[in-house]
Amino acid sequence: MRKSAAIALGLAAVLCTTIYMMSEQVRRWDQFYIWKLFSGKAHGGQHLPVDDVSIYCETFGTGSPVLVLHGGLGSIEGMSYQIRALAKSHFVIAVDSRGHGRSTDANAPLSYAQMSDDMVKVLDRLRIDRVDVVGWSDGGNIGLYLAMRHPERVRRLVAISANYDVNGLAGGAPSVGETPRTPLRYRFLAPNSAQWPVFYRKVVTMWQTQPHWTLSDLGKIKAPTLVMAGEYDMIKRDHTDQLASAIPASHESIIAGATHSLPIEKPEIVNTEILNFLDGSID
């Protein structure tokens, strides 16, 4: 009986934690959608044809342009705290990467190179020549690639929890293994939620094989760069240190008590540092 009770208690704890986490995500999304309706900062969304896919983006606010890029398996909503803070003084372009959120996918494998090229074409279609870039995780990797391949398009870069090599992941990249259940966000946003198993495997394969940049590659980045990570990030601390050291005009910030999810866990601190950096208070 004691063993059964312990198992039941453990299952109940897992269930309560799962419900709480889902509820927190739903609350965060609800706050974002309400803000979009009543803040006067949201201009709406649009699907932009880019090569063989349709890329979804939303714009907010006015001022100097900032391209906001979410993390892997995520969507625009994952950067809602940053979008709301930036939209007070900037023109924000928030994009769902190909295959993510509301954007469609093609048959080809996913790559940071392709997704960075997608962002250039999105900017071209919006007639924006040069932007600041704020990217988290995979979005940070896309931002690094943009700054290396298209230096004329990036004024300043904020790379949050990014890695320049697959060896930078503590514990390594996850194995494809068994595909988890389709997340609520993917069922809600994706053009075809049945694509989840294929999409998931493509993202994990990308994590296992990319990126593979050298410190010399990073040294070519001309844009002033803020490298951020959590104290308990899944990106190795020495990897983050090397990344920051390799970029000539860089500033490193480690957020105390935060994990890889620092934009969600510590939004006030993260947003303050981003705004100070983009506005020139941090060089």
ZAMI-373320 format. One record per residue (C-alpha): residue in three letters; x, y, z. Coordinates in steps of 0.02 Angstrom, whole numbers, plus 50000, padded with zeros to 5 digits. Layout:
BEGIN
ATOM type  east north    up
ATOM  ala     X     Y     Z
...
This chain:
BEGIN
ATOM type  east north    up
ATOM  met 50000 50000 50000
ATOM  arg 50140 50121 50045
ATOM  lys 50225 50090 49878
ATOM  ser 50061 50117 49784
ATOM  ala 50028 50276 49880
ATOM  ala 50202 50341 49841
ATOM  ile 50180 50304 49656
ATOM  ala 50009 50388 49656
ATOM  leu 50081 50540 49745
ATOM  gly 50223 50550 49620
ATOM  leu 50105 50539 49472
ATOM  ala 49995 50673 49549
ATOM  ala 50145 50787 49571
ATOM  val 50197 50763 49390
ATOM  leu 50019 50797 49332
ATOM  cys 50005 50955 49437
ATOM  thr 50173 51018 49374
ATOM  thr 50122 50985 49194
ATOM  ile 49955 51074 49217
ATOM  tyr 50042 51221 49300
ATOM  met 50169 51237 49160
ATOM  met 50034 51228 49027
ATOM  ser 49930 51355 49124
ATOM  glu 50080 51473 49136
ATOM  gln 50105 51462 48948
ATOM  val 49920 51493 48916
ATOM  arg 49922 51643 49034
ATOM  arg 50076 51715 48948
ATOM  trp 49997 51692 48776
ATOM  asp 49832 51768 48835
ATOM  gln 49923 51920 48903
ATOM  phe 50014 51940 48738
ATOM  tyr 49856 51925 48633
ATOM  ile 49764 52048 48744
ATOM  trp 49910 52169 48732
ATOM  lys 49906 52154 48542
ATOM  leu 49721 52197 48540
ATOM  phe 49725 52348 48655
ATOM  ser 49901 52420 48660
ATOM  gly 49894 52507 48492
ATOM  lys 50068 52439 48456
ATOM  ala 50022 52289 48347
ATOM  his 50008 52314 48158
ATOM  gly 49950 52138 48119
ATOM  gly 50030 51988 48035
ATOM  gln 50065 51934 47858
ATOM  his 50127 51784 47761
ATOM  leu 50274 51826 47648
ATOM  pro 50322 51711 47505
ATOM  val 50507 51668 47522
ATOM  asp 50574 51545 47394
ATOM  asp 50480 51382 47424
ATOM  val 50397 51428 47589
ATOM  ser 50279 51555 47666
ATOM  ile 50358 51650 47811
ATOM  tyr 50242 51726 47940
ATOM  cys 50288 51890 48025
ATOM  glu 50206 52019 48136
ATOM  thr 50258 52200 48162
ATOM  phe 50240 52314 48312
ATOM  gly 50278 52491 48367
ATOM  thr 50379 52628 48282
ATOM  gly 50560 52682 48283
ATOM  ser 50723 52600 48232
ATOM  pro 50692 52422 48169
ATOM  val 50728 52266 48273
ATOM  leu 50714 52088 48205
ATOM  val 50659 51968 48344
ATOM  leu 50695 51782 48322
ATOM  his 50624 51644 48432
ATOM  gly 50702 51479 48487
ATOM  gly 50696 51306 48410
ATOM  leu 50525 51220 48402
ATOM  gly 50448 51385 48455
ATOM  ser 50358 51535 48380
ATOM  ile 50339 51723 48395
ATOM  glu 50244 51698 48558
ATOM  gly 50402 51634 48642
ATOM  met 50475 51811 48630
ATOM  ser 50317 51901 48689
ATOM  tyr 50401 51985 48837
ATOM  gln 50540 52054 48727
ATOM  ile 50419 52108 48590
ATOM  arg 50313 52206 48714
ATOM  ala 50465 52293 48789
ATOM  leu 50546 52334 48622
ATOM  ala 50386 52398 48541
ATOM  lys 50383 52547 48661
ATOM  ser 50527 52628 48566
ATOM  his 50565 52521 48412
ATOM  phe 50485 52452 48255
ATOM  val 50484 52265 48293
ATOM  ile 50483 52131 48159
ATOM  ala 50443 51963 48241
ATOM  val 50458 51811 48129
ATOM  asp 50410 51627 48138
ATOM  ser 50559 51534 48065
ATOM  arg 50524 51414 47921
ATOM  gly 50428 51263 47981
ATOM  his 50395 51347 48148
ATOM  gly 50236 51428 48210
ATOM  arg 50128 51484 48064
ATOM  ser 50266 51474 47933
ATOM  thr 50266 51330 47810
ATOM  asp 50409 51211 47776
ATOM  ala 50488 51131 47623
ATOM  asn 50555 50955 47593
ATOM  ala 50736 51006 47621
ATOM  pro 50825 50987 47790
ATOM  leu 50824 51135 47906
ATOM  ser 50983 51239 47923
ATOM  tyr 51037 51400 48007
ATOM  ala 51106 51457 47839
ATOM  gln 50937 51437 47753
ATOM  met 50843 51520 47895
ATOM  ser 50963 51668 47897
ATOM  asp 50938 51688 47709
ATOM  asp 50750 51683 47741
ATOM  met 50768 51830 47860
ATOM  val 50862 51932 47731
ATOM  lys 50722 51903 47605
ATOM  val 50591 51949 47735
ATOM  leu 50683 52113 47765
ATOM  asp 50694 52141 47577
ATOM  arg 50507 52117 47559
ATOM  leu 50477 52239 47701
ATOM  arg 50602 52360 47620
ATOM  ile 50712 52368 47774
ATOM  asp 50897 52383 47740
ATOM  arg 50974 52370 47913
ATOM  val 50912 52308 48081
ATOM  asp 50959 52267 48256
ATOM  val 50936 52080 48288
ATOM  val 50878 51999 48450
ATOM  gly 50882 51809 48444
ATOM  trp 50860 51675 48575
ATOM  ser 50936 51500 48561
ATOM  asp 50911 51447 48379
ATOM  gly 50860 51627 48347
ATOM  gly 51027 51681 48419
ATOM  asn 51116 51561 48302
ATOM  ile 51021 51632 48154
ATOM  gly 51072 51805 48213
ATOM  leu 51256 51754 48219
ATOM  tyr 51243 51684 48043
ATOM  leu 51161 51845 47983
ATOM  ala 51300 51949 48060
ATOM  met 51434 51839 47978
ATOM  arg 51354 51820 47805
ATOM  his 51265 51986 47789
ATOM  pro 51362 52112 47896
ATOM  glu 51287 52260 47803
ATOM  arg 51112 52211 47864
ATOM  val 51149 52200 48052
ATOM  arg 51178 52357 48156
ATOM  arg 51183 52275 48328
ATOM  leu 51158 52094 48381
ATOM  val 51092 52017 48541
ATOM  ala 51129 51830 48545
ATOM  ile 51041 51747 48692
ATOM  ser 51092 51568 48738
ATOM  ala 51171 51539 48567
ATOM  asn 51305 51412 48522
ATOM  tyr 51433 51419 48383
ATOM  asp 51466 51231 48381
ATOM  val 51365 51076 48428
ATOM  asn 51494 51037 48561
ATOM  gly 51433 51189 48656
ATOM  leu 51277 51098 48715
ATOM  ala 51295 51028 48890
ATOM  gly 51256 50843 48878
ATOM  gly 51252 50853 48688
ATOM  ala 51105 50871 48571
ATOM  pro 50953 50761 48606
ATOM  ser 50932 50603 48504
ATOM  val 50785 50591 48385
ATOM  gly 50718 50438 48475
ATOM  glu 50532 50432 48503
ATOM  thr 50440 50588 48446
ATOM  pro 50350 50674 48590
ATOM  arg 50166 50714 48580
ATOM  thr 50120 50863 48473
ATOM  pro 50132 51016 48586
ATOM  leu 49981 51126 48612
ATOM  arg 50068 51275 48529
ATOM  tyr 50104 51174 48371
ATOM  arg 49926 51107 48361
ATOM  phe 49862 51284 48382
ATOM  leu 49977 51375 48260
ATOM  ala 50047 51258 48127
ATOM  pro 49969 51258 47953
ATOM  asn 49969 51068 47962
ATOM  ser 49991 50997 48137
ATOM  ala 50007 50821 48066
ATOM  gln 50183 50873 48010
ATOM  trp 50245 50876 48190
ATOM  pro 50342 50710 48186
ATOM  val 50434 50761 48027
ATOM  phe 50465 50937 48089
ATOM  tyr 50528 50878 48259
ATOM  arg 50652 50757 48181
ATOM  lys 50717 50893 48063
ATOM  val 50747 51014 48207
ATOM  val 50834 50883 48315
ATOM  thr 50942 50829 48167
ATOM  met 50993 51012 48144
ATOM  trp 51040 51023 48328
ATOM  gln 51146 50865 48311
ATOM  thr 51241 50926 48159
ATOM  gln 51244 51117 48165
ATOM  pro 51320 51242 48187
ATOM  his 51507 51215 48159
ATOM  trp 51581 51389 48155
ATOM  thr 51758 51427 48208
ATOM  leu 51820 51565 48322
ATOM  ser 51895 51641 48165
ATOM  asp 51722 51643 48084
ATOM  leu 51652 51734 48236
ATOM  gly 51795 51858 48226
ATOM  lys 51724 51921 48061
ATOM  ile 51568 51989 48147
ATOM  lys 51575 52178 48137
ATOM  ala 51414 52219 48229
ATOM  pro 51427 52263 48415
ATOM  thr 51359 52107 48500
ATOM  leu 51281 52071 48669
ATOM  val 51306 51888 48715
ATOM  met 51185 51832 48850
ATOM  ala 51160 51666 48939
ATOM  gly 51085 51598 49098
ATOM  glu 51190 51549 49247
ATOM  tyr 51122 51372 49229
ATOM  asp 51105 51374 49040
ATOM  met 51111 51216 48934
ATOM  ile 51248 51305 48836
ATOM  lys 51415 51272 48922
ATOM  arg 51482 51424 49013
ATOM  asp 51656 51410 48935
ATOM  his 51575 51398 48763
ATOM  thr 51479 51560 48795
ATOM  asp 51640 51641 48857
ATOM  gln 51732 51587 48698
ATOM  leu 51590 51650 48590
ATOM  ala 51594 51822 48671
ATOM  ser 51784 51832 48668
ATOM  ala 51792 51789 48483
ATOM  ile 51678 51931 48427
ATOM  pro 51781 52091 48423
ATOM  ala 51649 52215 48483
ATOM  ser 51557 52110 48610
ATOM  his 51489 52120 48787
ATOM  glu 51448 51964 48889
ATOM  ser 51309 51953 49017
ATOM  ile 51270 51800 49124
ATOM  ile 51099 51812 49207
ATOM  ala 51104 51747 49385
ATOM  gly 50983 51607 49429
ATOM  ala 50922 51587 49250
ATOM  thr 50921 51433 49138
ATOM  his 50911 51420 48949
ATOM  ser 50736 51497 48964
ATOM  leu 50801 51664 49031
ATOM  pro 50694 51775 48914
ATOM  ile 50540 51698 48998
ATOM  glu 50612 51673 49173
ATOM  lys 50695 51844 49194
ATOM  pro 50609 51959 49068
ATOM  glu 50635 52121 49165
ATOM  ile 50823 52096 49179
ATOM  val 50842 52030 49001
ATOM  asn 50736 52169 48926
ATOM  thr 50829 52305 49020
ATOM  glu 50996 52241 48959
ATOM  ile 50934 52225 48780
ATOM  leu 50863 52401 48776
ATOM  asn 51017 52477 48857
ATOM  phe 51128 52389 48731
ATOM  leu 51026 52434 48577
ATOM  asp 51012 52615 48634
ATOM  gly 51198 52627 48664
ATOM  ser 51205 52626 48854
ATOM  ile 51307 52464 48847
ATOM  asp 51448 52455 48720
